[in-house]
């Protein structure tokens, strides 16, 4: 199985407001940048879309190390919240699960790929996270 490293980030001006996401996929010496955005969205949706777009771009099942500065995503996976939501018919303890469409798509992609999620501090010293942030902000600014 191919080993791929992915970095993702999302950005939003207002919450909701115009937003963007960025992703960098690395396989051996090859890098691919992806980005997109929406006119009216939330930061969490952009964070999720970055991860979804990156995993969707993989052409075959891969072993992935995915780096995100979103504790929302990292905790949902690493603390097994996603498994709990799924077991409770996509509901959380407090009621309705937000972004259910994106969580279901991410769950589908996680059934294809073996993914380890890693949290990195945003706007710090991780060059790839910083590049993803620039991609996301550039996309967000298209709607501002």
N, C-alpha and C positions, 0 to 999 in steps of 0.2 A: 504494500500500500504506500502510495506517495505521501511524503511528509510536507505539509504546507504551513506557512506561518501567515496569519492574517492580523492586521491592525485595523480597528474601526473607530469612528467617532461620529457624533451628531452635534448639530448646533441649531439653536432656535432663538429668534429675537422676539421676546414675549413668549408667553406659554399659555394659550396658543399664539401662533404668529408664523411668519415666514421661517422656513427651516431648511437645513441641508444635511447631508451625510457624506462621509468619505470613507474609503477602504483601500488598503494596500494589501495585495496578495504577493507572497514571496515563495518561490519554489526554486531551490538551488540558487543560481545567479540571476534568475529572471524575476522582475517585479512588474506588477500590473496595478494601475490605479483606477478606481471606480468612484463615481460620485453622482449625486442626484439631489433633488429637493422638492419641496411642496410649498405652495403659497400660504396655506393655513394648516398648521400642524403643531405638534408638541415635541419637546426635546426627547422624551422617551421614545416616541415613534421614530424619530430620526436615528437614535442610537440603535434601535431594533432593525430598522431598514438597512443600516450599514452592514450589520452582521448577516442579515438575510441575503442581501445582494451579493456579498462576498462568497458566502457558502453556495449560493445558486450558480455562481460563475464557474465552480469546479465541475469539470467534465466527467469525473469518475469518483467513486468513493475514495476519500483521502483521510489521513490522520492529520488533524489540524490543531495547532496551538493558536488560539484566538485571543488577542490582547485588546481590552476595552477599558476606557476610563469610566464606564457606566457601572456603578454599584448595583443599579436596578437589574441589569442583565447578569453580571457576575454572580450576584447573590441568588438570583432566581434559579440559576443553574447549580452553582456550587453548594447552596444551602437546601437544594431539592424542592424549592418552592414550585417550580414548573411541574414536577412529578405530582405534587400535592394538588395543584390546580387541575391537572388533567384527571386525577382520580376523583375529584369532586365535581366532575362535569364542567370544567373550566370556570369554576367559581373559587373565590378566596374566602378566607375566614370571615372577613368583613362584608362579604356580599359580592357584587359584580366585579369581574376581572376586567380591567381596562386593557385596551389593545389586544383583545382576544384573537382577532384575525392574524395579527403578527406573531403572537405567541404560538398559535397553531401551525403557522408556516415554519417558524423556527423549529418547533418540535418535529415536524415532518423532515426537515433537513438534518436534524440530529439523528434521525433514524437511518440516514444514508451515510453520514460521515462520523468518524470518531473524533469528537471535539473536546479539547481541554480549554476551559475559559480561565483567563488570567486578568486580574484587575491591575491597572497601572494608574498612577496619579496623573490626572490631566494637567495640561499646561505646565509640565515640569521638564525633565531632562530626557524623555524618550523621543528620539528624533522621528520615529515613525508615527507615534501618536500626534506629535506636533504637525507633521505633514498631513495626516488625516484631518486634523482640525482646520488647517488651511483650506483643504478641499471642501470641507463641509461649509465653512464660512463663505467661500466663493460661491457655492451653490445657493446658500441662503440669501446672499446679496442680490442675486438675480431677481428675487421676488420683493425686495425692500423698496 
